[in-house]
Amino acid sequence: MGSLDLLIEGGFVIDGSGSPGFKGDVGISGDVVTIFRDAAPDIEVKNQLDASGKIICPGFIDLHAHSGLVILAEPEHESKVHQGVTTELIGVDGNSYAPFENNSDLEMFIKLNSGLDGDPDIARKWRSVGEYLSQYDNRVAVNIAYIVGNSPLRIGAVGWENRPPSSKELENMRALLRESLEEGAIGISTGLDYPPGSYASTDELVVLCSDVARMGGIYHTHVRNHLGDRYLDPFREAIEIGRRSCAPVHLTHLVHRKNNPGGAMPILDLIEEARGQGLDVTFDDFPFQYGGTRALVVFPDWAHEGGPGKLTEVLQSEEGRERLRRVVEPQGKGWDDMRLTHFKQPHNFQYEGKSIAYVSEILGKHPVDTLCDLLLDEDLRTCYVADVVDEKVLDHVLRHPSFMAGSDAMLLGDYPPPSAYGAYPTILGKLVREQGKLTFGEAVNSMTFRPATRLGLKDRGLLKTGMKADIVVFDPTTVNGKATRDNPRQLSTGIDFVIVNGVVVIENGRHTGRLPGSLLKPRGM
Ligand SMILES: [Zn+2]
C-alpha cells in the first residue's frame, strides 16, 4: 500500500453488515477505503482525523428521496447531508422528471408535483434520462441513483388521459422504459395515488415490470392505497405484480395508517409470506408519525383527467367544486390536522404551518373551497403535513429484518415533515440510544448495506477494504434529530463527519461546500 489521503483513527467501526462492530482505523486513498482492525500500520498519511469515542460507519442511503429537482438548485443539500446521507434514490412515487420528449409536458408535470418535489428555478432543457442525469455528476453533495417513474412513460406514450394504452402505446411505453434503464435507471417506480401513473392497471404494470425484471431492475412502489379494502389489498397488488413479472418488489414508505385498526402486523405477514414463497420483497419507512404530500392528493382521479390544465378548470368551475365538496375527504385525523406549507404568494405566507380547518375558518369557506382557492393561487404547489402514521406499530416495522430507511421527505416550505432534517439521526438517537429499540449495528445495517443491496450498489453500503469511501463519523452519545413537527428546519446533532467518494463534505459538523456526488449506475447497466 502507498500513502493514505486520510486516516480516520481510534474509532469504533460499524461496518454496515449488521454485526456490532470493532475498534479500528479507516484509511482512504482517492475514493476507496482500507480497513485496519485495531490500528493502522506505520504508513505515510496526508491527513488524520481523530475519531476516538465516535462510530465510523458507511454513509446512509435514502431509498425515498424527493430531492431530484431541489438538489439542482441547492447542491450542498444541507438538510440531508447533515443527517449522514451520502446516496439518494430519486424518481420515486412514479414521479421522475425524465424522459420527456416534449418540454411542455415536463413543465406541466413539474407543476403537478411541485407540492412534492418543488419547482426550483433551474434550466430544464433535458429530454432523455441520460441528459437529465448528466446534471448530477460532481455537481451535488451526495450520490444519486435514479429510478424511472411510470408517469413520464405513460405521459410520453398515452398522454394525460385516464384510459388503458392501445397495444402500440404500450409498446411505446416499453421502448421508453428500456431506453431509461439503458441510460441509468435502476428500475421502475409507481405512486398509485398520483395521476397519471395511477391510471395504470395491474396488467399494464406487469408488462412493464417484466421488462424491468429481464434487465435486472426493481419495482419500487407507493402502493394503490385506495384499492379494495384500502388496507391489505394495495400490498397484495404490489406482490402480485412481482409474482407475475418476476421483478423484485420494494414497498416504499410502508406507512401504517392511523385510521386502520388492523395494525401493521398483517402487512408484515404478507411480506413474510411472499418472501417464504421465494419472492424478493423488501420495504422502507421513516421514523415519524408525521408525513406529508402535495395537497392535490385529496382530489379523485376524475378531477385530474386530462392533466394539470384540466384540473385547474375543475378547481375553477362551480360545478367541479360542488362535485369535489361531495367526495373529497381529509387525510389522517381531519382538516384540523392537515397543516399547509410551501407558499409563494406573500399574502399566503401567514398560512405557513396552519391547518386547512384554521385557514378555512379565517376565510369563512368550506375546507374544499379553501384548498381549491389556495392551490389555484399557488399554481398547485402547496403541500401539507399530517399525523398519519400509527407510531405504536412503527416499532414492529423498524425492528423487522427487512426494514430499510427512506426519508420520504419533501424539502419544501417552512414546515416540511420532520424527516426532511431528522430521519436518520432520530433513528440513531431516539430509537437506538434513548429507547433501545434496536442496536447501532442493526440501525446502521438498515441504512447502508440493506439499501445498497436493494439498489444493486455492489461497492457501497459496507466498510470493507476496496469499497467506495462514503463514510459517516457520528458521536453515539449526542447523535439525534432535532426536527419536530412544530420546528422542522433543525439540523441534526452528532453527525460530525460525512465523506462522499473520499471527499469530506461535513467536517466537525460543518458543510465544506464540496460537491463530490456521483451518478450511480448499478447492476452494470
Ligand atoms: Zn409516496
Boltz pocket constraint, residues with backbone or C-beta under 6 A from the ligand:
constraints:
  - pocket:
      binder: B
      contacts: [[A, 93], [A, 191], [A, 222], [A, 253]]
      max_distance: 6.0
